[in-house]
Amino acid sequence: MYDPAQARIEAESVKAICEKYQQNEDPVFRARAIQIKEQRADLVKHHLWVLWTDYFKPPHFERYPHLHQLFNEATKLAGAAGAKQATDPAKAEELLDKIDEIAKVFWETKQA
């Protein structure tokens, strides 16, 4: 079943890991945190791509012309240009905001 909630759950994990990373100076902990954060960021991208490529169809993109750009920005925020590269919780929050925008469109399409 398609649902942007799974991408959001993984993005929340990314943000929590970033917060814990900032609060801990232990190099072993930090290395492990980065590894887990990058795995979760990859999962965010995966879940977004599934929605983008499998759920949303041409009529959705016609009705919501900004949808391609929104997905592009969200996946970049989950990737090397954002949460995967950064350890700043603010970057993860930007990702969460984009996922929320996608979720809004998703649920509007479910009502139609």
C-alpha positions in Angstrom: 0.0 0.0 0.0 1.3 3.4 -0.9 1.6 5.9 1.9 4.1 8.8 2.6 4.1 7.9 6.3 7.0 5.4 5.9 9.2 8.1 4.4 8.2 10.4 7.2 9.1 7.8 9.9 12.5 7.3 8.4 13.1 11.1 8.1 12.1 11.5 11.7 14.8 8.9 12.5 17.3 10.9 10.5 16.5 14.0 12.5 16.7 12.2 15.8 20.1 10.8 14.9 21.3 14.2 13.9 20.2 15.6 17.3 22.0 12.8 19.1 25.1 13.2 17.0 25.2 16.9 18.0 24.9 16.0 21.7 27.7 13.4 21.7 31.4 13.9 21.2 32.4 10.2 21.3 34.0 9.4 17.9 32.8 5.8 17.9 29.2 6.8 18.6 29.4 9.5 16.0 30.7 7.1 13.3 27.9 4.7 14.0 25.3 7.5 14.1 26.4 8.7 10.6 26.2 5.1 9.3 22.7 4.6 10.6 21.6 8.1 9.5 22.8 7.4 5.9 20.9 4.1 5.9 17.7 5.8 7.0 18.2 8.6 4.5 18.5 6.0 1.7 15.2 4.5 3.0 13.6 7.9 2.8 14.6 8.2 -0.8 13.4 4.7 -1.6 9.9 5.4 -0.1 9.7 8.7 -2.0 10.8 7.2 -5.3 8.1 4.4 -4.9 5.4 7.1 -4.5 6.9 9.2 -7.3 7.2 6.5 -9.8 4.5 3.9 -8.9 1.7 5.8 -7.2 1.5 9.2 -8.9 0.2 9.1 -12.5 0.1 11.7 -15.3 -3.3 13.1 -14.2 -1.8 13.8 -10.7 1.1 15.6 -12.3 -1.3 17.6 -14.4 -3.4 18.6 -11.4 -0.3 19.3 -9.3 2.3 20.7 -11.7 4.7 21.4 -8.8 4.8 17.7 -7.8 7.8 16.7 -9.9 9.8 19.6 -8.4 8.6 18.7 -4.9 9.8 15.1 -5.2 13.1 16.3 -6.7 13.7 18.6 -3.8 12.7 16.0 -1.2 14.9 13.3 -2.6 17.8 15.7 -2.9 17.2 16.7 0.8 17.3 13.0 1.7 20.4 12.5 -0.4 23.9 13.8 -0.6 22.7 17.4 -0.9 20.9 17.2 2.4 20.3 14.8 5.3 22.6 12.1 4.0 25.5 14.6 3.9 24.6 16.8 6.9 24.4 16.2 10.6 22.3 19.4 11.1 18.8 18.6 12.5 17.6 21.7 10.5 18.3 19.9 7.2 16.3 16.9 8.4 13.5 19.3 9.4 13.5 20.7 5.8 13.1 17.1 4.6 10.2 16.5 6.9 8.5 19.7 5.6 8.9 18.4 2.0 7.5 15.0 3.0 4.5 16.8 4.6 3.9 18.7 1.4 4.0 15.4 -0.6 1.6 13.8 2.0 -0.9 16.7 1.6 -1.0 16.1 -2.2 -1.1 12.3 -1.7 -4.1 12.5 0.6 -5.9 15.0 -1.7 -5.5 12.4 -4.5 -6.9 9.7 -2.3 -10.1 11.8 -1.8 -10.6 12.5 -5.5 
